[in-house]
Amino acid sequence: MEKRYDGSFRMIDRWKIFPDRAERLEELGRDLVNAGYLRGDYLLSSGVATSYYFDKYLFETKPGILRRLATFLAELVPANTDRLAGPELGAVPILTALALETGLPFVIVKKHRSGNGQTLVAGELYHGERVTVIEDVISTGSEALRTAREVGDLGALVLGILAVLDRDEGASEKLVAAGFHVSSLFRRVELGL
């Protein structure tokens, strides 16, 4: 059992204070479900009717959850990533937390061009940069695909798409078929939903 000195005259057991990675990830999954999982009749932004909804804003606005999400997501960001990217508005809290965790800059891909007709990308993005797209919840994958294509159209190389939650409704398959590597921190079935 690993011990470390805590600055006093006693040794503390590090693993009793900090449970192992699997336990922490399982706890985070439970917290996501408790914070954002809703049952009822919902219509997703993709137009799909569903009997449950995962309200990203209910978990993205909780600092304790957001901090832990950033810690675990940072482990999945490819080491050669130059920049993060994500769609407005839902991915912005996660992008911000992940940028603070990793030190990587990010861009936000807007849904609509501003009145001056400029690009859909807010922030600096340079030709040839290697970008990882960050998403909150993926269902059909349409928003993630739009984001990845917009970034790619501006000359960046999209390394992959990383989501907090995959609803297991075809998003991963659609994104892989479009040529993108896809990872998620959680899948709906892994959360027991």
N, C-alpha and C positions, 0 to 999 in steps of 0.2 A: 504494500500500500504506500503510495507516494505521500510524503509529508513535506511541508514547507514551514519556514519560520515566519511568524506573523509580526515580528518586531517586539513581542513581549517575551516573557520567560517560559512560554508554553508552546508546544507544537500543535498545529491544527491539522486535521485531516481534510485535505483539499477536496476530495471527492464527496464528502458529506455536505460541504457547502455548495459545490458546483457539480450537480449531477452530470452524468455523461451526456455526450452529444445527442444520442438517440432519445434519452429521457427529456432533454430540453426541447428537442424538435417535436416530440409527442405532446408536450405541454403547450407549445406554441400552437400546434394544430387544434387542440381543445379550446384554447383561448380564441382562435379565429372563429371557430364554430359558435362558441358562446357569444361572441361579440357581433357577428355578422350574418349568421344563418337564419333565414326567415322562411316559414312555411305559409303557403297560400297560393292564390292564383296570380301569376305575374306574366308580364310580356317583356321579354328582354329587348335590349336595343337592337338586336339582330332580327327582331320580329318573331322570335320563337316563343311560344307559350310554354310555361313551366309551372310546376307545383311548388317550387322552392326558389328562393333568391338568395344570393350571397351579396349582401350590401357592403361593398368595399369601403364606403365612407365610414361605416360603423367600426371597422377595424383599423383603417388607415389614420384615423384621427385620435387614436390612443397611443401616446408616446411609448409606453412600455412594449406594446405589440410591434409598433413600427421599428423601434430600436432592435428588437430581436429578429424581425424580418430582415433588416439590413445586414445583420451579422451572418445569418444563414445564407442569404442570397449572395453575399460577397464571396462565399466559398465556391459558388457556381459560376461566377463571372470568369470567362476565359482570361488567362494571364496576359494574353497579348492584346487585350481590349484597350483602345485609345480613348474611347468616349462611350457614354451611355446615351440611349435615346428612348423616349416613350411618348405615348399619346396624351394630349390634354384630356381631360382634367384628372381623370382617375389615377394615372400613373405618377403624377407629379409628386405627391408626398413620398412615395416609394423611391422615385428617382433621387429626390433630395437627400433622403436618409442614406441611400446607397452611395451617393456621391460623397457624403461626409464619411462614411465607413471606409470607402476604397480610395478616396482622393482623386477619383476620376471625374472630369467635367461631363456635363450632359446637355442635351438639346431636347426641346419639347416640340413634338409634331402636332401642329394645330389642325383642327377639323376643317376650318375654312380660311381662305386667304383674307388678310386684312384689307381694308378699303384701298390701300395704296398698291394692291396687286403684288406685293412681295411674296417671297417664298412661304411655304407652310411651316418651315422650321424656325423656331425661336431659339437663338443662341448661336454659337460659332460651330460650324461643321466644315471640315476641310477635305478636299478631294484626297482619296486614298486612305483616310482614317479607317481603322477597324472599330466597328461599332457593335455593341450588344444591345438589343432592344429589350426593354423591361415592360412587362404588363402586369396588371393586377390579377384579374380573373379572365380566363379565356374560355369561350363557349364554342363559337363557330370559327374563331380565328380571324374574322374579317378586319377588325381594328388593328390587330397585330400585323397582319399582312399589309394593310394600307400604310402603316408606320414604317415597316421594313422597306417597302417599295419606294416610299418617298425619300428615305435616307439613301437608299441605293441609287435612285435617280439623280441624286446630287453628287455622286461620285464616291461615296463611302462604301466600304466592304462590310456587309452585315455578317457578323460571325455567328449569330444565332439569336433566338428569342427565348427569354427567360421569364416565366410567369410565377406568381405566387401560387395560384390555384388553377388547375385544369379541371373544368367541369365534366370531362370525359364525354363530350358531345360532338366530337369530330374535329376540334380545332387543331390538335397535334397532327392528325393525319393530313389535314388540308395544308398546313404550313410546311410539313415535310414534302408533300407532293409539289409545293411551289419552290422547293429547293432550299429550305431553311432548316437548320438544326433547332430542335425545340427541347427545352427542359422546364420542369416546374418543381417548385418546392413541395407542393402537395397535389395530389389528385383526389377528386371527390371520393372515389371508392376507398382510398387510404384513410379518409377521415370518417368512414363508416356512414356516409350519407347516401 
